[in-house]
Protein backbone atom coordinates (compact mmCIF):
# COMPACT_ATOMS: atom_id res chain seq x y z
CA UNK A 1 0.00 0.00 0.00
CA UNK A 2 1.55 3.25 -1.14
CA UNK A 3 1.18 5.63 1.82
CA UNK A 4 1.03 9.00 0.11
CA UNK A 5 0.03 11.48 2.75
CA UNK A 6 0.79 15.16 3.33
CA UNK A 7 3.95 15.54 5.49
CA UNK A 8 2.06 17.55 8.12
CA UNK A 9 -0.18 14.52 8.69
CA UNK A 10 2.54 11.91 8.25
CA UNK A 11 4.51 13.45 11.12
CA UNK A 12 1.55 13.33 13.48
CA UNK A 13 0.34 9.88 12.44
CA UNK A 14 3.71 8.16 12.24
CA UNK A 15 3.13 6.55 15.62
CA UNK A 16 -0.03 4.94 14.18
CA UNK A 17 1.89 3.62 11.16
CA UNK A 18 4.33 1.99 13.59
CA UNK A 19 1.68 0.17 15.66
CA UNK A 20 0.92 -3.55 15.18
CA UNK A 21 -2.71 -2.91 14.20
CA UNK A 22 -1.61 -0.80 11.24
CA UNK A 23 0.67 -3.58 9.98
CA UNK A 24 -2.31 -5.96 10.08
CA UNK A 25 -4.51 -3.36 8.41
CA UNK A 26 -1.97 -2.81 5.63
CA UNK A 27 -1.71 -6.55 5.00
CA UNK A 28 -5.50 -6.87 4.85
CA UNK A 29 -5.94 -3.94 2.47
CA UNK A 30 -3.16 -5.11 0.14
CA UNK A 31 -4.76 -8.57 -0.10
CA UNK A 32 -8.15 -7.01 -0.81
CA UNK A 33 -6.80 -4.88 -3.67
CA UNK A 34 -5.08 -7.94 -5.15
CA UNK A 35 -8.16 -10.14 -4.77
CA UNK A 36 -10.75 -7.90 -6.41
CA UNK A 37 -12.09 -4.40 -6.85
CA UNK A 38 -11.67 -2.05 -3.92
CA UNK A 39 -12.53 1.65 -3.72
CA UNK A 40 -11.14 4.26 -3.86
CA UNK A 41 -8.24 3.67 -6.27
CA UNK A 42 -5.21 2.88 -4.09
CA UNK A 43 -3.35 6.18 -4.72
CA UNK A 44 -6.40 8.05 -3.35
CA UNK A 45 -6.81 6.18 -0.05
CA UNK A 46 -5.31 9.13 1.87
CA UNK A 47 -6.73 11.83 -0.41
CA UNK A 48 -8.50 13.57 2.48
CA UNK A 49 -5.14 14.12 4.21
CA UNK A 50 -3.29 14.94 0.99
CA UNK A 51 -5.87 17.55 0.02
CA UNK A 52 -6.09 19.27 3.40
CA UNK A 53 -2.84 19.67 5.40
CA UNK A 54 -3.13 19.57 9.19
CA UNK A 55 -2.43 23.24 9.77
CA UNK A 56 -4.97 24.35 7.18
CA UNK A 57 -7.93 22.39 8.55
CA UNK A 58 -10.77 24.58 9.76
CA UNK A 59 -13.80 22.29 9.31
CA UNK A 60 -14.01 18.51 9.73
CA UNK A 61 -16.86 16.51 8.19
CA UNK A 62 -16.94 12.88 9.30
CA UNK A 63 -18.33 10.16 7.05
CA UNK A 64 -18.47 6.41 7.54
CA UNK A 65 -17.53 4.41 4.42
CA UNK A 66 -16.33 5.28 0.92
CA UNK A 67 -18.90 4.88 -1.83
CA UNK A 68 -18.80 1.30 -3.10
CA UNK A 69 -20.02 1.61 -6.69
CA UNK A 70 -17.82 2.19 -9.80
CA UNK A 71 -16.28 5.61 -10.29
CA UNK A 72 -17.72 7.24 -7.18
CA UNK A 73 -15.15 7.14 -4.35
CA UNK A 74 -12.04 9.29 -4.61
CA UNK A 75 -10.96 9.54 -0.99
CA UNK A 76 -13.12 12.43 0.24
CA UNK A 77 -16.25 11.65 2.23
CA UNK A 78 -19.57 12.42 0.51
CA UNK A 79 -17.68 13.57 -2.62
CA UNK A 80 -17.70 11.99 -6.07
CA UNK A 81 -15.36 12.67 -8.97
CA UNK A 82 -16.48 15.16 -11.62
CA UNK A 83 -18.79 13.63 -14.21
CA UNK A 84 -20.27 11.13 -11.71
CA UNK A 85 -23.92 11.49 -10.74
CA UNK A 86 -24.10 12.83 -7.16
CA UNK A 87 -25.56 10.17 -4.81
CA UNK A 88 -28.74 10.99 -2.85
CA UNK A 89 -26.96 12.04 0.37
CA UNK A 90 -24.81 14.52 -1.55
CA UNK A 91 -27.86 15.88 -3.37
CA UNK A 92 -29.46 16.49 0.03
CA UNK A 93 -26.31 18.28 1.21
CA UNK A 94 -26.53 20.59 -1.81
CA UNK A 95 -30.24 21.16 -1.09
CA UNK A 96 -29.45 22.25 2.46
CA UNK A 97 -26.67 24.57 1.25
CA UNK A 98 -29.14 26.09 -1.20
CA UNK A 99 -31.80 26.57 1.48
CA UNK A 100 -29.29 27.77 4.10
CA UNK A 101 -27.12 30.08 2.00
CA UNK A 102 -29.04 30.58 -1.24
CA UNK A 103 -26.26 29.03 -3.31
CA UNK A 104 -27.14 27.29 -6.58
CA UNK A 105 -26.43 23.60 -7.06
CA UNK A 106 -22.80 23.12 -8.21
CA UNK A 107 -22.05 21.64 -11.65
CA UNK A 108 -20.77 18.38 -10.14
CA UNK A 109 -20.30 16.49 -6.89
CA UNK A 110 -16.53 16.92 -6.57
CA UNK A 111 -15.90 18.47 -3.14
CA UNK A 112 -12.17 18.94 -3.71
CA UNK A 113 -12.84 22.69 -3.74
CA UNK A 114 -13.95 22.39 -0.09
CA UNK A 115 -10.81 20.42 0.81
CA UNK A 116 -8.62 23.10 -0.74
CA UNK A 117 -10.29 25.65 1.58
CA UNK A 118 -9.55 23.63 4.72
CA UNK A 119 -12.46 21.19 4.97
CA UNK A 120 -11.21 17.74 6.00
CA UNK A 121 -13.61 15.26 4.39
CA UNK A 122 -12.76 12.18 6.41
CA UNK A 123 -14.39 8.77 6.30
CA UNK A 124 -13.98 6.56 9.37
CA UNK A 125 -13.05 3.67 7.07
CA UNK A 126 -10.82 4.59 4.13
CA UNK A 127 -11.41 1.61 1.84
CA UNK A 128 -14.31 -0.66 0.84
CA UNK A 129 -14.88 -3.73 -1.30
CA UNK A 130 -16.90 -3.06 -4.45
CA UNK A 131 -20.67 -3.36 -3.96
CA UNK A 132 -20.26 -4.27 -0.25
CA UNK A 133 -20.91 -1.40 2.12
CA UNK A 134 -19.05 -1.73 5.41
CA UNK A 135 -16.84 -4.56 4.14
CA UNK A 136 -13.61 -3.00 5.47
CA UNK A 137 -14.96 -1.93 8.84
CA UNK A 138 -13.37 -3.26 12.05
CA UNK A 139 -9.96 -3.94 10.49
CA UNK A 140 -8.16 -0.94 12.01
CA UNK A 141 -9.15 2.05 9.91
CA UNK A 142 -11.39 3.37 12.68
CA UNK A 143 -8.49 3.44 15.14
CA UNK A 144 -6.36 5.29 12.60
CA UNK A 145 -8.97 7.93 11.79
CA UNK A 146 -9.81 8.33 15.50
CA UNK A 147 -6.15 9.25 16.01
CA UNK A 148 -6.35 11.86 13.26
CA UNK A 149 -9.45 13.46 14.78
CA UNK A 150 -7.86 13.38 18.23
CA UNK A 151 -4.76 15.24 17.00
CA UNK A 152 -6.98 17.98 15.56
CA UNK A 153 -9.19 18.22 18.64
CA UNK A 154 -6.23 18.47 21.03
CA UNK A 155 -3.69 20.47 19.03
CA UNK A 156 -5.91 22.98 17.26
CA UNK A 157 -8.51 25.50 18.46
CA UNK A 158 -11.73 26.91 17.01
CA UNK A 159 -12.34 24.13 14.50
CA UNK A 160 -15.82 23.18 13.34
CA UNK A 161 -16.67 19.47 13.61
CA UNK A 162 -19.75 18.48 11.60
CA UNK A 163 -21.22 15.18 12.77
CA UNK A 164 -24.15 13.85 10.76
CA UNK A 165 -25.83 10.73 12.08
CA UNK A 166 -25.28 8.52 15.11
CA UNK A 167 -22.09 6.93 13.81
CA UNK A 168 -20.25 10.23 13.33
CA UNK A 169 -21.56 11.52 16.65
CA UNK A 170 -20.16 8.50 18.49
CA UNK A 171 -16.82 8.94 16.73
CA UNK A 172 -16.65 12.60 17.76
CA UNK A 173 -17.96 12.14 21.29
CA UNK A 174 -14.62 13.11 22.90
CA UNK A 175 -14.33 16.50 21.14
CA UNK A 176 -14.36 19.44 23.57
CA UNK A 177 -17.35 21.61 22.66
CA UNK A 178 -15.85 24.55 24.55
CA UNK A 179 -12.70 24.54 22.45
CA UNK A 180 -14.40 23.83 19.12
CA UNK A 181 -17.84 24.14 17.53
CA UNK A 182 -19.48 20.71 17.32
CA UNK A 183 -22.52 20.58 15.02
CA UNK A 184 -24.80 17.52 15.15
CA UNK A 185 -27.85 16.47 13.19
CA UNK A 186 -29.36 13.44 11.50
CA UNK A 187 -27.55 12.08 8.44
CA UNK A 188 -28.29 13.55 4.97
CA UNK A 189 -29.34 10.10 3.72
CA UNK A 190 -32.87 10.05 2.24
CA UNK A 191 -33.78 7.72 5.13
CA UNK A 192 -33.13 10.39 7.76
CA UNK A 193 -32.68 13.82 6.12
CA UNK A 194 -36.27 14.87 6.77
CA UNK A 195 -35.84 14.17 10.50
CA UNK A 196 -33.60 17.16 11.13
CA UNK A 197 -30.83 17.32 8.54
CA UNK A 198 -32.85 19.71 6.42
CA UNK A 199 -32.94 23.03 8.21
CA UNK A 200 -29.90 22.36 10.42
CA UNK A 201 -28.14 25.48 9.02
CA UNK A 202 -24.77 23.84 9.62
CA UNK A 203 -23.11 25.66 6.75
CA UNK A 204 -24.09 29.17 7.84
CA UNK A 205 -23.41 28.31 11.49
CA UNK A 206 -19.95 27.00 10.61
CA UNK A 207 -19.11 30.15 8.68
CA UNK A 208 -20.41 32.44 11.42
CA UNK A 209 -18.22 30.65 13.98
CA UNK A 210 -15.14 30.83 11.76
CA UNK A 211 -15.68 34.53 11.09
CA UNK A 212 -16.19 35.17 14.80
CA UNK A 213 -12.70 33.75 15.42
CA UNK A 214 -11.02 35.61 12.59
CA UNK A 215 -10.91 32.61 10.23
CA UNK A 216 -11.86 32.88 6.56
CA UNK A 217 -15.31 31.29 6.05
CA UNK A 218 -15.78 28.46 3.56
CA UNK A 219 -17.26 29.11 0.14
CA UNK A 220 -19.69 26.20 0.19
Residue frames relative to the residue before (quaternion, step in Angstrom):
aa qw qx qy qz dx dy dz
X 1.0000 0.0000 0.0000 0.0000 0.00 0.00 0.00
X 0.3084 -0.7700 0.5346 0.1618 3.55 -0.63 1.14
X 0.1938 -0.8073 0.5512 0.0833 3.57 -0.30 1.29
X 0.0759 0.7793 -0.6120 0.1117 3.54 -0.07 1.33
X 0.1922 0.7843 -0.5444 0.2272 3.52 -0.28 1.29
X 0.5913 -0.5940 0.4005 0.3703 3.57 -0.96 0.85
X 0.5784 -0.6312 0.3873 0.3421 3.63 -0.90 0.90
X 0.6132 0.5604 -0.3607 0.4241 3.61 1.03 -0.70
X 0.6810 0.4444 -0.2703 0.5155 3.57 1.13 -0.66
X 0.6281 0.5582 -0.3479 0.4158 3.57 0.94 -0.87
X 0.6252 0.5466 -0.3345 0.4455 3.58 1.01 -0.81
X 0.7279 0.4445 -0.2449 0.4612 3.56 0.85 -0.99
X 0.7532 0.3945 -0.2097 0.4828 3.59 1.05 -0.68
X 0.3666 0.7550 -0.4825 0.2506 3.59 1.25 0.05
X 0.6350 0.5353 -0.3450 0.4372 3.58 0.98 -0.76
X 0.6139 0.5218 -0.3496 0.4782 3.61 1.15 -0.54
X 0.6343 0.5369 -0.3283 0.4491 3.58 0.95 -0.87
X 0.7064 0.4799 -0.2534 0.4544 3.58 1.09 -0.73
X 0.5778 0.6100 -0.3790 0.3878 3.62 1.22 -0.20
X 0.6404 -0.5581 0.3659 0.3800 3.60 -1.12 0.63
X 0.6335 0.5463 -0.3576 0.4151 3.63 0.91 -0.78
X 0.6671 0.5067 -0.3201 0.4424 3.58 1.00 -0.76
X 0.5834 0.5481 -0.3679 0.4732 3.59 1.14 -0.54
X 0.6602 0.4922 -0.2988 0.4822 3.59 0.94 -0.88
X 0.6367 0.5288 -0.3198 0.4613 3.57 0.99 -0.85
X 0.6569 0.5150 -0.3076 0.4567 3.58 0.90 -0.93
X 0.6476 0.5134 -0.3167 0.4655 3.58 0.95 -0.85
X 0.6514 0.5193 -0.3094 0.4586 3.57 0.95 -0.90
X 0.6968 0.4808 -0.2876 0.4479 3.58 0.80 -1.02
X 0.6270 0.5335 -0.3395 0.4549 3.60 0.98 -0.79
X 0.6549 0.5063 -0.3088 0.4684 3.59 0.94 -0.88
X 0.6460 0.5308 -0.3170 0.4476 3.57 0.99 -0.83
X 0.6650 0.4907 -0.3068 0.4722 3.60 0.94 -0.85
X 0.6565 0.4984 -0.3132 0.4717 3.59 1.06 -0.70
X 0.7077 0.5075 -0.2600 0.4170 3.57 1.00 -0.85
X 0.8118 -0.1062 0.1115 0.5633 3.59 1.06 -0.58
X 0.7080 -0.4389 0.3324 0.4423 3.54 -1.25 -0.41
X 0.0096 -0.7788 0.6252 -0.0499 3.52 -0.84 1.09
X 0.1965 -0.7711 0.5958 0.1085 3.58 -1.08 0.75
X 0.5630 -0.1996 -0.8019 -0.0116 1.54 -2.15 1.33
X 0.6977 -0.3688 0.3364 0.5138 3.62 -1.23 -0.13
X 0.6423 -0.6018 0.3115 0.3583 3.58 -0.88 0.98
X 0.6686 0.5021 -0.3410 0.4297 3.67 0.84 -0.75
X 0.7082 0.4606 -0.2557 0.4701 3.60 1.22 -0.39
X 0.3258 0.7692 -0.5022 0.2235 3.62 1.22 0.13
X 0.7866 0.2896 -0.1363 0.5281 3.58 0.92 -0.94
X 0.2181 0.8286 -0.4938 0.1485 3.58 1.21 0.49
X 0.6021 0.5661 -0.3704 0.4240 3.61 1.02 -0.71
X 0.6981 0.4517 -0.2623 0.4897 3.59 0.98 -0.87
X 0.6329 0.5356 -0.3279 0.4528 3.58 1.03 -0.76
X 0.7273 0.4679 -0.2341 0.4443 3.55 0.98 -0.92
X 0.7943 0.2144 -0.0737 0.5636 3.58 1.19 -0.48
X 0.2341 -0.8092 0.5239 0.1257 3.62 0.11 1.26
X 0.6903 -0.5283 0.3182 0.3783 3.54 -1.16 0.75
X 0.7463 0.4366 -0.2420 0.4404 3.57 0.74 -1.02
X 0.6697 0.4871 -0.3031 0.4715 3.58 1.25 -0.19
X 0.4700 0.6841 -0.4456 0.3356 3.60 1.24 -0.18
X 0.0130 0.7876 -0.6160 -0.0115 3.56 -1.00 0.84
X 0.7602 0.1603 -0.1144 0.6191 3.59 1.24 -0.44
X 0.1220 -0.7626 0.6304 0.0787 3.58 -1.09 0.77
X 0.0658 -0.7548 0.6517 0.0346 3.56 -0.90 0.99
X 0.1956 -0.8069 0.5515 0.0804 3.57 -0.68 1.13
X 0.1066 -0.7642 0.6345 0.0455 3.53 -0.92 1.04
X 0.5404 -0.6380 0.4503 0.3132 3.55 -1.30 -0.07
X 0.8132 -0.0164 0.0909 0.5746 3.58 0.53 -1.23
X 0.5094 -0.5707 0.5083 0.3954 3.61 -1.17 0.31
X 0.5860 -0.5147 0.4666 0.4172 3.55 -1.26 0.30
X 0.2736 -0.8121 0.5039 0.1083 3.57 -1.01 0.82
X 0.5874 0.5370 -0.3944 0.4594 3.59 1.20 0.44
X 0.7024 -0.5191 0.2812 0.3975 3.62 -1.15 0.62
X 0.8660 0.2000 -0.1478 0.4338 3.52 -1.09 0.86
X 0.5813 0.6319 -0.3693 0.3554 3.59 1.21 -0.20
X 0.7720 0.3970 -0.2178 0.4461 3.58 0.50 -1.21
X 0.0843 0.7851 -0.6127 0.0344 3.55 -1.02 0.83
X 0.7372 -0.4959 0.2160 0.4050 3.53 1.06 0.84
X 0.6686 0.4063 -0.3023 0.5446 3.60 1.27 0.18
X 0.4537 -0.7089 0.4496 0.2990 3.60 -0.66 0.99
X 0.8316 0.1871 -0.2174 0.4755 3.51 -1.16 0.91
X 0.6394 0.5599 -0.3132 0.4238 3.62 1.21 -0.40
X 0.1026 -0.7509 0.6443 0.1028 3.55 -1.24 0.52
X 0.6032 -0.5685 0.4147 0.3754 3.55 -1.17 0.57
X 0.6339 -0.5328 0.4012 0.3916 3.57 -1.21 0.54
X 0.7595 0.3439 -0.2680 0.4828 3.56 -1.00 0.84
X 0.6345 0.4878 -0.3267 0.5027 3.60 1.30 -0.14
X 0.5270 -0.6427 0.4585 0.3145 3.57 -0.93 0.92
X 0.4346 -0.6995 0.4904 0.2850 3.64 -0.70 0.98
X 0.4393 -0.6893 0.5065 0.2745 3.63 -0.86 0.91
X 0.7207 -0.4875 0.2791 0.4063 3.60 -1.22 0.45
X 0.6430 0.5186 -0.3459 0.4450 3.63 0.92 -0.77
X 0.6672 0.4925 -0.3031 0.4696 3.58 0.98 -0.82
X 0.5977 0.5433 -0.3560 0.4699 3.58 1.07 -0.68
X 0.6688 0.4935 -0.3009 0.4675 3.59 0.96 -0.85
X 0.5916 0.5427 -0.3624 0.4735 3.60 1.11 -0.61
X 0.6741 0.4851 -0.2959 0.4720 3.59 0.89 -0.90
X 0.6066 0.5448 -0.3526 0.4592 3.61 1.08 -0.66
X 0.6738 0.4891 -0.2988 0.4664 3.58 0.92 -0.90
X 0.6198 0.5230 -0.3456 0.4721 3.60 1.01 -0.74
X 0.6426 0.5209 -0.3224 0.4602 3.58 0.98 -0.84
X 0.7029 0.4630 -0.2691 0.4681 3.57 0.87 -0.97
X 0.6888 0.4959 -0.2702 0.4545 3.58 1.04 -0.83
X 0.8374 0.2007 -0.0403 0.5069 3.56 0.82 -1.05
X 0.4728 -0.6996 0.4261 0.3247 3.58 1.27 -0.12
X 0.4502 0.6998 -0.4515 0.3221 3.58 1.23 0.27
X 0.4821 -0.6603 0.4844 0.3114 3.60 -1.02 0.74
X 0.6180 -0.5172 0.4227 0.4147 3.56 -1.26 0.34
X 0.4522 -0.6886 0.4885 0.2876 3.63 -0.91 0.85
X 0.6345 -0.5673 0.3652 0.3772 3.60 -1.21 0.38
X 0.8026 0.0398 -0.0346 0.5942 3.61 1.18 -0.35
X 0.5805 -0.6303 0.4162 0.3041 3.54 -1.34 0.14
X 0.4151 0.7053 -0.4720 0.3280 3.59 1.23 0.37
X 0.1734 -0.8241 0.5363 0.0572 3.58 -0.46 1.24
X 0.2704 0.7797 -0.5187 0.2235 3.59 1.20 0.41
X 0.6070 0.5631 -0.3570 0.4324 3.58 1.08 -0.68
X 0.6100 0.5118 -0.3594 0.4865 3.62 1.11 -0.51
X 0.6472 0.5374 -0.3189 0.4367 3.58 0.90 -0.97
X 0.6585 0.5165 -0.3122 0.4496 3.57 0.97 -0.84
X 0.6824 0.4658 -0.2806 0.4885 3.60 1.21 -0.44
X 0.6647 -0.5280 0.3096 0.4283 3.60 1.23 0.03
X 0.4970 0.6098 -0.4562 0.4160 3.58 1.16 0.55
X 0.2208 -0.7705 0.5868 0.1147 3.58 -0.56 1.18
X 0.1339 -0.8055 0.5769 0.0195 3.56 -0.47 1.28
X 0.0899 0.8706 -0.4625 0.1417 3.52 0.38 1.34
X 0.2399 -0.7324 0.6216 0.1404 3.54 -0.84 1.05
X 0.5479 -0.6068 0.4635 0.3417 3.57 -1.16 0.62
X 0.7487 0.2139 -0.1098 0.6178 3.55 1.12 -0.79
X 0.3000 -0.8272 0.4543 0.1392 3.59 -0.60 1.10
X 0.7617 0.2337 -0.1752 0.5784 3.60 1.25 -0.06
X 0.0378 -0.7879 0.6144 0.0171 3.57 -1.30 0.37
X 0.4735 -0.6458 0.5176 0.3013 3.56 -1.13 0.66
X 0.5944 -0.5927 0.4027 0.3650 3.58 -0.99 0.80
X 0.8680 0.1081 -0.1218 0.4690 3.53 -1.08 0.95
X 0.7001 0.4354 -0.2655 0.4998 3.63 1.25 0.15
X 0.2310 -0.7978 0.5450 0.1148 3.55 0.06 1.29
X 0.8359 0.2245 -0.1703 0.4711 3.55 -1.03 0.83
X 0.4339 0.7550 -0.4233 0.2498 3.58 1.27 -0.02
X 0.7392 0.3506 -0.2357 0.5245 3.62 1.18 -0.32
X 0.3850 0.7038 -0.5032 0.3213 3.57 1.17 0.46
X 0.8325 0.2515 -0.1859 0.4574 3.55 -1.32 0.50
X 0.5458 0.5683 -0.4301 0.4406 3.56 1.06 0.82
X 0.7477 -0.4014 0.2167 0.4826 3.61 1.24 0.14
X 0.5198 0.6485 -0.4312 0.3511 3.59 1.14 -0.40
X 0.6406 0.5522 -0.3425 0.4091 3.58 0.93 -0.85
X 0.6349 0.5186 -0.3291 0.4687 3.58 1.03 -0.78
X 0.6494 0.5257 -0.3088 0.4545 3.57 0.99 -0.85
X 0.7239 0.4252 -0.2622 0.4759 3.59 0.80 -0.95
X 0.5458 0.5709 -0.3978 0.4669 3.61 1.19 -0.42
X 0.6496 0.5225 -0.3161 0.4529 3.58 0.96 -0.89
X 0.6394 0.5261 -0.3261 0.4562 3.58 0.99 -0.81
X 0.6685 0.4888 -0.2984 0.4745 3.59 0.91 -0.91
X 0.6406 0.5371 -0.3251 0.4422 3.57 1.01 -0.81
X 0.6222 0.5326 -0.3415 0.4610 3.60 0.99 -0.80
X 0.6646 0.4928 -0.3092 0.4689 3.59 0.91 -0.87
X 0.6874 0.5081 -0.2949 0.4270 3.57 0.80 -1.00
X 0.7474 0.4163 -0.2173 0.4699 3.59 1.02 -0.80
X 0.7608 0.4024 -0.2062 0.4656 3.58 1.03 -0.75
X 0.7290 0.3621 -0.2239 0.5360 3.57 1.19 -0.39
X 0.2278 -0.7486 0.5986 0.1714 3.57 -1.32 0.21
X 0.8421 0.2173 -0.1593 0.4672 3.54 -1.32 0.47
X 0.3266 0.6912 -0.5599 0.3195 3.55 0.86 1.03
X 0.3314 -0.6921 0.5969 0.2343 3.53 -1.33 0.34
X 0.1061 -0.7741 0.6227 0.0411 3.58 -0.77 1.08
X 0.1311 -0.7962 0.5899 0.0313 3.56 -0.64 1.18
X 0.0384 -0.8219 0.5643 -0.0668 3.54 -0.46 1.31
X 0.0357 -0.8128 0.5804 -0.0354 3.56 -0.30 1.29
X 0.8198 0.1887 -0.1684 0.5137 3.55 -0.67 1.11
X 0.6815 -0.5342 0.3326 0.3736 3.53 -1.27 0.56
X 0.6313 0.5499 -0.3520 0.4184 3.60 0.95 -0.78
X 0.6865 0.4698 -0.2832 0.4773 3.59 0.81 -0.98
X 0.6529 0.5247 -0.3231 0.4404 3.58 1.00 -0.77
X 0.6237 0.5033 -0.3423 0.4905 3.59 1.08 -0.62
X 0.6600 0.5205 -0.3147 0.4410 3.58 0.93 -0.88
X 0.7600 0.3668 -0.1945 0.5000 3.59 1.05 -0.71
X 0.3162 0.8051 -0.4659 0.1864 3.57 1.27 0.22
X 0.6944 0.4974 -0.2833 0.4361 3.62 1.07 -0.65
X 0.4946 0.6784 -0.4330 0.3281 3.63 1.22 -0.19
X 0.4216 -0.7149 0.5088 0.2286 3.57 -0.90 0.99
X 0.3092 -0.7929 0.5046 0.1453 3.56 -0.45 1.25
X 0.6010 0.5346 -0.3744 0.4614 3.60 1.24 -0.06
X 0.6947 0.4618 -0.2537 0.4897 3.54 1.20 -0.59
X 0.7790 0.1691 -0.0584 0.6010 3.54 1.22 -0.66
X 0.4472 -0.6238 0.5450 0.3376 3.57 -1.32 0.14
X 0.0837 -0.7892 0.6080 0.0205 3.58 -0.70 1.10
X 0.0998 -0.8057 0.5839 0.0016 3.56 -0.57 1.23
X 0.0412 -0.8130 0.5800 -0.0294 3.58 -0.76 1.09
X 0.1828 0.7505 -0.6276 0.0971 3.52 -1.18 0.68
X 0.6585 -0.4384 0.3835 0.4766 3.58 -1.23 -0.05
X 0.6303 -0.5522 0.4138 0.3557 3.54 -1.33 0.42
X 0.5196 -0.6561 0.4435 0.3207 3.64 -1.10 0.57
X 0.3640 0.7282 -0.4978 0.2991 3.61 1.22 0.11
X 0.5942 -0.5782 0.4172 0.3722 3.61 -1.07 0.65
X 0.6078 0.5765 -0.3524 0.4172 3.60 1.16 -0.52
X 0.8256 0.2263 -0.0809 0.5105 3.58 1.09 -0.64
X 0.4673 0.7269 -0.4348 0.2533 3.62 1.19 -0.39
X 0.6873 0.4947 -0.2909 0.4453 3.58 1.01 -0.80
X 0.6328 0.5404 -0.3308 0.4450 3.60 1.27 -0.14
X 0.8258 -0.2204 0.0920 0.5108 3.59 1.12 0.50
X 0.5073 0.5959 -0.4655 0.4132 3.59 1.20 0.02
X 0.6733 0.4435 -0.2886 0.5164 3.56 0.87 -0.94
X 0.7988 0.2545 -0.2121 0.5021 3.53 -0.82 1.02
X 0.4701 0.6910 -0.4518 0.3120 3.62 1.21 0.16
X 0.2588 -0.8129 0.4853 0.1917 3.60 1.29 -0.33
X 0.2271 0.8147 -0.5111 0.1529 3.59 1.07 0.61
X 0.6601 0.5316 -0.3227 0.4214 3.58 1.00 -0.73
X 0.6813 0.4433 -0.2922 0.5039 3.60 0.97 -0.78
X 0.6352 0.5269 -0.3349 0.4548 3.60 1.04 -0.71
X 0.6227 0.5309 -0.3347 0.4674 3.58 1.03 -0.78
X 0.6945 0.4816 -0.2847 0.4524 3.57 0.83 -0.96
X 0.6288 0.5300 -0.3408 0.4556 3.57 1.02 -0.74
X 0.6514 0.5129 -0.3074 0.4671 3.58 1.00 -0.84
X 0.6486 0.5100 -0.3234 0.4634 3.58 0.91 -0.88
X 0.6700 0.5016 -0.3045 0.4547 3.58 0.86 -0.96
X 0.6203 0.5616 -0.3295 0.4373 3.56 1.04 -0.82
X 0.7575 0.3443 -0.1869 0.5223 3.59 1.12 -0.66
X 0.6065 -0.6284 0.3282 0.3599 3.54 1.20 0.61
X 0.5208 0.6173 -0.4091 0.4247 3.58 1.24 0.53
X 0.5385 -0.6400 0.4443 0.3211 3.57 -0.93 0.91
X 0.4162 -0.7122 0.5003 0.2633 3.62 -0.72 1.00
X 0.5232 -0.6291 0.4790 0.3178 3.56 -1.28 0.34
X 0.3273 -0.6906 0.6047 0.2241 3.56 -1.07 0.75
X 0.1750 -0.8252 0.5329 0.0669 3.55 0.00 1.34
